[in-house]
Each structure stands twice: as structure tokens, then as C-alpha cells.
């Protein structure tokens, strides 16, 4: 077994909103904009949270 994450489940707006303490509406917008690119979603959420 490796430590690599492969085929991870898509991020939910609620999980992103809780992690970065942003509004669920903002998290939904980020996910719609970036699709399933987790790295881009996290980066955009950090920008809003700052």
C-alpha cells in the first residue's frame, strides 16, 4: 500500500466551507468553477478565507 491518494471522492461544499470557515455558497461557487481539481479548490478557498 502506498500513501498516494488515487481517485479520491469529490469534495463537498460543506466540507470545504467547514475546513476554511467560509460560506457554503462560496464553497459551492468554487467547486462549480474548478470542478474536481482539489488543488485549485483548496487554493481558491484559502484566498477567500484570508
PDB file of N, CA, C, O and CB in Angstrom:
ATOM      1  N   UNK A   1       0.832  -1.184   0.000  1.00  0.00           N
ATOM      2  CA  UNK A   1       0.000   0.000   0.000  1.00  0.00           C
ATOM      3  C   UNK A   1       0.875   1.245   0.000  1.00  0.00           C
ATOM      4  O   UNK A   1       1.907   1.310   0.668  1.00  0.00           O
ATOM      5  CB  UNK A   1      -0.946  -0.001   1.207  1.00  0.00           C
ATOM      6  N   UNK A   2       0.438   2.210  -0.755  1.00  0.00           N
ATOM      7  CA  UNK A   2       1.182   3.455  -0.801  1.00  0.00           C
ATOM      8  C   UNK A   2       0.374   4.555  -0.125  1.00  0.00           C
ATOM      9  O   UNK A   2      -0.811   4.389   0.162  1.00  0.00           O
ATOM     10  CB  UNK A   2       1.521   3.839  -2.256  1.00  0.00           C
ATOM     11  N   UNK A   3       1.026   5.662   0.120  1.00  0.00           N
ATOM     12  CA  UNK A   3       0.354   6.790   0.760  1.00  0.00           C
ATOM     13  C   UNK A   3      -0.298   7.718  -0.249  1.00  0.00           C
ATOM     14  O   UNK A   3      -0.849   8.752   0.131  1.00  0.00           O
ATOM     15  CB  UNK A   3       1.334   7.567   1.603  1.00  0.00           C
ATOM     16  N   UNK A   4      -0.247   7.369  -1.522  1.00  0.00           N
ATOM     17  CA  UNK A   4      -0.820   8.223  -2.551  1.00  0.00           C
ATOM     18  C   UNK A   4      -2.336   8.153  -2.519  1.00  0.00           C
ATOM     19  O   UNK A   4      -2.921   7.100  -2.266  1.00  0.00           O
ATOM     20  CB  UNK A   4      -0.299   7.826  -3.930  1.00  0.00           C
ATOM     21  N   UNK A   5      -2.966   9.300  -2.782  1.00  0.00           N
ATOM     22  CA  UNK A   5      -4.418   9.333  -2.867  1.00  0.00           C
ATOM     23  C   UNK A   5      -4.791   9.215  -4.332  1.00  0.00           C
ATOM     24  O   UNK A   5      -4.466  10.089  -5.136  1.00  0.00           O
ATOM     25  CB  UNK A   5      -5.007  10.637  -2.229  1.00  0.00           C
ATOM     26  N   UNK A   6      -5.462   8.149  -4.673  1.00  0.00           N
ATOM     27  CA  UNK A   6      -5.886   7.980  -6.055  1.00  0.00           C
ATOM     28  C   UNK A   6      -7.396   7.869  -6.093  1.00  0.00           C
ATOM     29  O   UNK A   6      -8.001   7.166  -5.284  1.00  0.00           O
ATOM     30  CB  UNK A   6      -5.224   6.737  -6.697  1.00  0.00           C
ATOM     31  N   UNK A   7      -7.990   8.558  -7.027  1.00  0.00           N
ATOM     32  CA  UNK A   7      -9.437   8.534  -7.223  1.00  0.00           C
ATOM     33  C   UNK A   7     -10.175   8.887  -5.932  1.00  0.00           C
ATOM     34  O   UNK A   7     -11.096   8.184  -5.517  1.00  0.00           O
ATOM     35  CB  UNK A   7      -9.881   7.156  -7.724  1.00  0.00           C
ATOM     36  N   UNK A   8      -9.761   9.975  -5.314  1.00  0.00           N
ATOM     37  CA  UNK A   8     -10.418  10.421  -4.084  1.00  0.00           C
ATOM     38  C   UNK A   8     -11.838  10.877  -4.391  1.00  0.00           C
ATOM     39  O   UNK A   8     -12.148  11.283  -5.511  1.00  0.00           O
ATOM     40  CB  UNK A   8      -9.616  11.563  -3.415  1.00  0.00           C
ATOM     41  N   UNK A   9     -12.671  10.803  -3.405  1.00  0.00           N
ATOM     42  CA  UNK A   9     -14.053  11.249  -3.568  1.00  0.00           C
ATOM     43  C   UNK A   9     -14.081  12.749  -3.820  1.00  0.00           C
ATOM     44  O   UNK A   9     -13.244  13.479  -3.288  1.00  0.00           O
ATOM     45  CB  UNK A   9     -14.900  10.892  -2.325  1.00  0.00           C
ATOM     46  N   UNK A  10     -15.020  13.215  -4.613  1.00  0.00           N
ATOM     47  CA  UNK A  10     -15.099  14.655  -4.871  1.00  0.00           C
ATOM     48  C   UNK A  10     -15.365  15.427  -3.582  1.00  0.00           C
ATOM     49  O   UNK A  10     -16.045  14.938  -2.680  1.00  0.00           O
ATOM     50  CB  UNK A  10     -16.198  14.956  -5.903  1.00  0.00           C
ATOM     51  N   UNK A  11     -14.830  16.612  -3.511  1.00  0.00           N
ATOM     52  CA  UNK A  11     -15.009  17.435  -2.320  1.00  0.00           C
ATOM     53  C   UNK A  11     -16.436  17.958  -2.243  1.00  0.00           C
ATOM     54  O   UNK A  11     -17.025  18.325  -3.259  1.00  0.00           O
ATOM     55  CB  UNK A  11     -14.012  18.602  -2.315  1.00  0.00           C
ATOM     56  N   UNK A  12     -16.980  17.990  -1.051  1.00  0.00           N
ATOM     57  CA  UNK A  12     -18.319  18.551  -0.882  1.00  0.00           C
ATOM     58  C   UNK A  12     -18.194  20.005  -0.445  1.00  0.00           C
ATOM     59  O   UNK A  12     -17.211  20.397   0.182  1.00  0.00           O
ATOM     60  CB  UNK A  12     -19.146  17.730   0.152  1.00  0.00           C
ATOM     61  N   UNK A  13     -19.193  20.784  -0.783  1.00  0.00           N
ATOM     62  CA  UNK A  13     -19.190  22.202  -0.427  1.00  0.00           C
ATOM     63  C   UNK A  13     -19.177  22.368   1.090  1.00  0.00           C
ATOM     64  O   UNK A  13     -18.532  23.276   1.615  1.00  0.00           O
ATOM     65  CB  UNK A  13     -20.414  22.918  -1.034  1.00  0.00           C
ATOM     66  N   UNK A  14     -19.882  21.499   1.782  1.00  0.00           N
ATOM     67  CA  UNK A  14     -19.936  21.598   3.239  1.00  0.00           C
ATOM     68  C   UNK A  14     -18.561  21.354   3.846  1.00  0.00           C
ATOM     69  O   UNK A  14     -18.148  22.076   4.754  1.00  0.00           O
ATOM     70  CB  UNK A  14     -20.952  20.600   3.809  1.00  0.00           C
ATOM     71  N   UNK A  15     -17.848  20.344   3.354  1.00  0.00           N
ATOM     72  CA  UNK A  15     -16.524  20.037   3.879  1.00  0.00           C
ATOM     73  C   UNK A  15     -15.554  21.193   3.635  1.00  0.00           C
ATOM     74  O   UNK A  15     -14.777  21.554   4.519  1.00  0.00           O
ATOM     75  CB  UNK A  15     -15.986  18.753   3.245  1.00  0.00           C
ATOM     76  N   UNK A  16     -15.602  21.764   2.446  1.00  0.00           N
ATOM     77  CA  UNK A  16     -14.715  22.883   2.112  1.00  0.00           C
ATOM     78  C   UNK A  16     -15.067  24.093   2.978  1.00  0.00           C
ATOM     79  O   UNK A  16     -14.180  24.765   3.505  1.00  0.00           O
ATOM     80  CB  UNK A  16     -14.823  23.243   0.598  1.00  0.00           C
ATOM     81  N   UNK A  17     -16.360  24.366   3.122  1.00  0.00           N
ATOM     82  CA  UNK A  17     -16.796  25.512   3.920  1.00  0.00           C
ATOM     83  C   UNK A  17     -16.359  25.383   5.375  1.00  0.00           C
ATOM     84  O   UNK A  17     -15.906  26.356   5.977  1.00  0.00           O
ATOM     85  CB  UNK A  17     -18.312  25.660   3.846  1.00  0.00           C
ATOM     86  N   UNK A  18     -16.493  24.195   5.935  1.00  0.00           N
ATOM     87  CA  UNK A  18     -16.086  23.979   7.327  1.00  0.00           C
ATOM     88  C   UNK A  18     -14.573  24.092   7.482  1.00  0.00           C
ATOM     89  O   UNK A  18     -14.088  24.712   8.429  1.00  0.00           O
ATOM     90  CB  UNK A  18     -16.561  22.605   7.816  1.00  0.00           C
ATOM     91  N   UNK A  19     -13.830  23.496   6.557  1.00  0.00           N
ATOM     92  CA  UNK A  19     -12.372  23.487   6.672  1.00  0.00           C
ATOM     93  C   UNK A  19     -11.797  24.897   6.628  1.00  0.00           C
ATOM     94  O   UNK A  19     -10.893  25.228   7.395  1.00  0.00           O
ATOM     95  CB  UNK A  19     -11.760  22.643   5.559  1.00  0.00           C
ATOM     96  N   UNK A  20     -12.320  25.724   5.731  1.00  0.00           N
ATOM     97  CA  UNK A  20     -11.760  27.062   5.550  1.00  0.00           C
ATOM     98  C   UNK A  20     -12.595  28.154   6.196  1.00  0.00           C
ATOM     99  O   UNK A  20     -12.272  29.337   6.082  1.00  0.00           O
ATOM    100  CB  UNK A  20     -11.609  27.354   4.090  1.00  0.00           C
ATOM    101  N   UNK A  21     -13.686  27.757   6.884  1.00  0.00           N
ATOM    102  CA  UNK A  21     -14.575  28.700   7.559  1.00  0.00           C
ATOM    103  C   UNK A  21     -15.073  29.783   6.614  1.00  0.00           C
ATOM    104  O   UNK A  21     -14.952  30.979   6.880  1.00  0.00           O
ATOM    105  CB  UNK A  21     -13.865  29.335   8.740  1.00  0.00           C
ATOM    106  N   UNK A  22     -15.638  29.325   5.504  1.00  0.00           N
ATOM    107  CA  UNK A  22     -16.241  30.218   4.522  1.00  0.00           C
ATOM    108  C   UNK A  22     -17.704  29.825   4.357  1.00  0.00           C
ATOM    109  O   UNK A  22     -18.126  28.771   4.832  1.00  0.00           O
ATOM    110  CB  UNK A  22     -15.482  30.159   3.154  1.00  0.00           C
ATOM    111  N   UNK A  23     -18.472  30.668   3.687  1.00  0.00           N
ATOM    112  CA  UNK A  23     -19.888  30.383   3.461  1.00  0.00           C
ATOM    113  C   UNK A  23     -20.052  29.193   2.503  1.00  0.00           C
ATOM    114  O   UNK A  23     -19.239  28.989   1.602  1.00  0.00           O
ATOM    115  CB  UNK A  23     -20.606  31.634   2.895  1.00  0.00           C
ATOM    116  N   UNK A  24     -21.094  28.433   2.713  1.00  0.00           N
ATOM    117  CA  UNK A  24     -21.368  27.287   1.848  1.00  0.00           C
ATOM    118  C   UNK A  24     -21.595  27.747   0.409  1.00  0.00           C
ATOM    119  O   UNK A  24     -21.198  27.064  -0.535  1.00  0.00           O
ATOM    120  CB  UNK A  24     -22.594  26.502   2.361  1.00  0.00           C
ATOM    121  N   UNK A  25     -22.234  28.904   0.245  1.00  0.00           N
ATOM    122  CA  UNK A  25     -22.462  29.445  -1.097  1.00  0.00           C
ATOM    123  C   UNK A  25     -21.132  29.716  -1.803  1.00  0.00           C
ATOM    124  O   UNK A  25     -20.991  29.446  -2.996  1.00  0.00           O
ATOM    125  CB  UNK A  25     -23.299  30.740  -1.021  1.00  0.00           C
ATOM    126  N   UNK A  26     -20.158  30.252  -1.059  1.00  0.00           N
ATOM    127  CA  UNK A  26     -18.832  30.496  -1.636  1.00  0.00           C
ATOM    128  C   UNK A  26     -18.160  29.178  -2.010  1.00  0.00           C
ATOM    129  O   UNK A  26     -17.540  29.071  -3.068  1.00  0.00           O
ATOM    130  CB  UNK A  26     -17.946  31.285  -0.648  1.00  0.00           C
ATOM    131  N   UNK A  27     -18.282  28.181  -1.144  1.00  0.00           N
ATOM    132  CA  UNK A  27     -17.693  26.875  -1.419  1.00  0.00           C
ATOM    133  C   UNK A  27     -18.331  26.241  -2.655  1.00  0.00           C
ATOM    134  O   UNK A  27     -17.635  25.647  -3.479  1.00  0.00           O
ATOM    135  CB  UNK A  27     -17.851  25.949  -0.203  1.00  0.00           C
ATOM    136  N   UNK A  28     -19.650  26.365  -2.787  1.00  0.00           N
ATOM    137  CA  UNK A  28     -20.343  25.851  -3.975  1.00  0.00           C
ATOM    138  C   UNK A  28     -19.822  26.517  -5.241  1.00  0.00           C
ATOM    139  O   UNK A  28     -19.575  25.851  -6.246  1.00  0.00           O
ATOM    140  CB  UNK A  28     -21.860  26.070  -3.853  1.00  0.00           C
ATOM    141  N   UNK A  29     -19.658  27.829  -5.186  1.00  0.00           N
ATOM    142  CA  UNK A  29     -19.175  28.567  -6.348  1.00  0.00           C
ATOM    143  C   UNK A  29     -17.769  28.125  -6.733  1.00  0.00           C
ATOM    144  O   UNK A  29     -17.464  27.977  -7.916  1.00  0.00           O
ATOM    145  CB  UNK A  29     -19.196  30.069  -6.072  1.00  0.00           C
ATOM    146  N   UNK A  30     -16.921  27.915  -5.745  1.00  0.00           N
ATOM    147  CA  UNK A  30     -15.552  27.471  -6.008  1.00  0.00           C
ATOM    148  C   UNK A  30     -15.559  26.100  -6.671  1.00  0.00           C
ATOM    149  O   UNK A  30     -14.844  25.873  -7.647  1.00  0.00           O
ATOM    150  CB  UNK A  30     -14.733  27.430  -4.704  1.00  0.00           C
ATOM    151  N   UNK A  31     -16.365  25.191  -6.140  1.00  0.00           N
ATOM    152  CA  UNK A  31     -16.411  23.831  -6.677  1.00  0.00           C
ATOM    153  C   UNK A  31     -16.972  23.831  -8.098  1.00  0.00           C
ATOM    154  O   UNK A  31     -16.488  23.095  -8.958  1.00  0.00           O
ATOM    155  CB  UNK A  31     -17.260  22.920  -5.770  1.00  0.00           C
ATOM    156  N   UNK A  32     -17.987  24.651  -8.344  1.00  0.00           N
ATOM    157  CA  UNK A  32     -18.533  24.751  -9.703  1.00  0.00           C
ATOM    158  C   UNK A  32     -17.495  25.294 -10.673  1.00  0.00           C
ATOM    159  O   UNK A  32     -17.413  24.849 -11.818  1.00  0.00           O
ATOM    160  CB  UNK A  32     -19.776  25.645  -9.717  1.00  0.00           C
ATOM    161  N   UNK A  33     -16.706  26.252 -10.213  1.00  0.00           N
ATOM    162  CA  UNK A  33     -15.710  26.877 -11.079  1.00  0.00           C
ATOM    163  C   UNK A  33     -14.545  25.938 -11.379  1.00  0.00           C
ATOM    164  O   UNK A  33     -14.059  25.898 -12.510  1.00  0.00           O
ATOM    165  CB  UNK A  33     -15.190  28.153 -10.439  1.00  0.00           C
ATOM    166  N   UNK A  34     -14.095  25.185 -10.382  1.00  0.00           N
ATOM    167  CA  UNK A  34     -12.879  24.375 -10.540  1.00  0.00           C
ATOM    168  C   UNK A  34     -13.141  22.894 -10.776  1.00  0.00           C
ATOM    169  O   UNK A  34     -12.202  22.135 -11.015  1.00  0.00           O
ATOM    170  CB  UNK A  34     -12.021  24.524  -9.328  1.00  0.00           C
ATOM    171  N   UNK A  35     -14.386  22.474 -10.715  1.00  0.00           N
ATOM    172  CA  UNK A  35     -14.704  21.075 -10.982  1.00  0.00           C
ATOM    173  C   UNK A  35     -14.124  20.138  -9.952  1.00  0.00           C
ATOM    174  O   UNK A  35     -14.333  20.333  -8.755  1.00  0.00           O
ATOM    175  CB  UNK A  35     -14.212  20.686 -12.337  1.00  0.00           C
ATOM    176  N   UNK A  36     -13.400  19.125 -10.388  1.00  0.00           N
ATOM    177  CA  UNK A  36     -12.851  18.135  -9.456  1.00  0.00           C
ATOM    178  C   UNK A  36     -11.358  18.334  -9.197  1.00  0.00           C
ATOM    179  O   UNK A  36     -10.684  17.408  -8.747  1.00  0.00           O
ATOM    180  CB  UNK A  36     -13.088  16.736  -9.991  1.00  0.00           C
ATOM    181  N   UNK A  37     -10.834  19.524  -9.474  1.00  0.00           N
ATOM    182  CA  UNK A  37      -9.426  19.839  -9.233  1.00  0.00           C
ATOM    183  C   UNK A  37      -9.257  20.268  -7.778  1.00  0.00           C
ATOM    184  O   UNK A  37      -9.401  21.445  -7.448  1.00  0.00           O
ATOM    185  CB  UNK A  37      -8.925  20.955 -10.203  1.00  0.00           C
ATOM    186  N   UNK A  38      -8.952  19.308  -6.917  1.00  0.00           N
ATOM    187  CA  UNK A  38      -8.883  19.562  -5.480  1.00  0.00           C
ATOM    188  C   UNK A  38      -7.856  20.631  -5.137  1.00  0.00           C
ATOM    189  O   UNK A  38      -8.093  21.467  -4.265  1.00  0.00           O
ATOM    190  CB  UNK A  38      -8.556  18.282  -4.739  1.00  0.00           C
ATOM    191  N   UNK A  39      -6.731  20.607  -5.811  1.00  0.00           N
ATOM    192  CA  UNK A  39      -5.678  21.585  -5.526  1.00  0.00           C
ATOM    193  C   UNK A  39      -6.172  23.001  -5.790  1.00  0.00           C
ATOM    194  O   UNK A  39      -5.925  23.903  -4.989  1.00  0.00           O
ATOM    195  CB  UNK A  39      -4.426  21.295  -6.372  1.00  0.00           C
ATOM    196  N   UNK A  40      -6.862  23.203  -6.893  1.00  0.00           N
ATOM    197  CA  UNK A  40      -7.390  24.522  -7.234  1.00  0.00           C
ATOM    198  C   UNK A  40      -8.502  24.932  -6.271  1.00  0.00           C
ATOM    199  O   UNK A  40      -8.611  26.105  -5.916  1.00  0.00           O
ATOM    200  CB  UNK A  40      -7.910  24.533  -8.677  1.00  0.00           C
ATOM    201  N   UNK A  41      -9.322  23.980  -5.850  1.00  0.00           N
ATOM    202  CA  UNK A  41     -10.400  24.275  -4.906  1.00  0.00           C
ATOM    203  C   UNK A  41      -9.816  24.762  -3.581  1.00  0.00           C
ATOM    204  O   UNK A  41     -10.265  25.767  -3.029  1.00  0.00           O
ATOM    205  CB  UNK A  41     -11.287  23.025  -4.679  1.00  0.00           C
ATOM    206  N   UNK A  42      -8.819  24.051  -3.079  1.00  0.00           N
ATOM    207  CA  UNK A  42      -8.207  24.439  -1.813  1.00  0.00           C
ATOM    208  C   UNK A  42      -7.526  25.800  -1.923  1.00  0.00           C
ATOM    209  O   UNK A  42      -7.605  26.615  -1.004  1.00  0.00           O
ATOM    210  CB  UNK A  42      -7.199  23.382  -1.366  1.00  0.00           C
ATOM    211  N   UNK A  43      -6.873  26.039  -3.024  1.00  0.00           N
ATOM    212  CA  UNK A  43      -6.191  27.321  -3.225  1.00  0.00           C
ATOM    213  C   UNK A  43      -7.193  28.476  -3.243  1.00  0.00           C
ATOM    214  O   UNK A  43      -6.965  29.506  -2.610  1.00  0.00           O
ATOM    215  CB  UNK A  43      -5.382  27.301  -4.537  1.00  0.00           C
ATOM    216  N   UNK A  44      -8.300  28.307  -3.967  1.00  0.00           N
ATOM    217  CA  UNK A  44      -9.318  29.346  -4.061  1.00  0.00           C
ATOM    218  C   UNK A  44      -9.985  29.563  -2.692  1.00  0.00           C
ATOM    219  O   UNK A  44     -10.267  30.701  -2.316  1.00  0.00           O
ATOM    220  CB  UNK A  44     -10.377  28.970  -5.129  1.00  0.00           C
ATOM    221  N   UNK A  45     -10.232  28.494  -1.962  1.00  0.00           N
ATOM    222  CA  UNK A  45     -10.855  28.613  -0.638  1.00  0.00           C
ATOM    223  C   UNK A  45      -9.931  29.347   0.335  1.00  0.00           C
ATOM    224  O   UNK A  45     -10.388  30.149   1.149  1.00  0.00           O
ATOM    225  CB  UNK A  45     -11.211  27.218  -0.081  1.00  0.00           C
ATOM    226  N   UNK A  46      -8.645  29.070   0.246  1.00  0.00           N
ATOM    227  CA  UNK A  46      -7.691  29.795   1.100  1.00  0.00           C
ATOM    228  C   UNK A  46      -7.693  31.281   0.797  1.00  0.00           C
ATOM    229  O   UNK A  46      -7.574  32.105   1.703  1.00  0.00           O
ATOM    230  CB  UNK A  46      -6.281  29.236   0.922  1.00  0.00           C
ATOM    231  N   UNK A  47      -7.829  31.626  -0.480  1.00  0.00           N
ATOM    232  CA  UNK A  47      -7.872  33.047  -0.869  1.00  0.00           C
ATOM    233  C   UNK A  47      -9.077  33.746  -0.247  1.00  0.00           C
ATOM    234  O   UNK A  47      -8.960  34.866   0.248  1.00  0.00           O
ATOM    235  CB  UNK A  47      -7.918  33.186  -2.406  1.00  0.00           C
ATOM    236  N   UNK A  48     -10.224  33.091  -0.273  1.00  0.00           N
ATOM    237  CA  UNK A  48     -11.432  33.691   0.285  1.00  0.00           C
ATOM    238  C   UNK A  48     -11.329  33.784   1.804  1.00  0.00           C
ATOM    239  O   UNK A  48     -11.757  34.774   2.397  1.00  0.00           O
ATOM    240  CB  UNK A  48     -12.673  32.878  -0.118  1.00  0.00           C
ATOM    241  N   UNK A  49     -10.773  32.772   2.424  1.00  0.00           N
ATOM    242  CA  UNK A  49     -10.701  32.725   3.885  1.00  0.00           C
ATOM    243  C   UNK A  49      -9.746  33.769   4.441  1.00  0.00           C
ATOM    244  O   UNK A  49      -9.894  34.199   5.585  1.00  0.00           O
ATOM    245  CB  UNK A  49     -10.272  31.345   4.345  1.00  0.00           C
ATOM    246  N   UNK A  50      -8.783  34.175   3.656  1.00  0.00           N
ATOM    247  CA  UNK A  50      -7.772  35.129   4.153  1.00  0.00           C
ATOM    248  C   UNK A  50      -8.306  36.522   4.315  1.00  0.00           C
ATOM    249  O   UNK A  50      -7.571  37.421   4.722  1.00  0.00           O
ATOM    250  CB  UNK A  50      -6.595  35.169   3.230  1.00  0.00           C
TER     251      UNK A  50
END
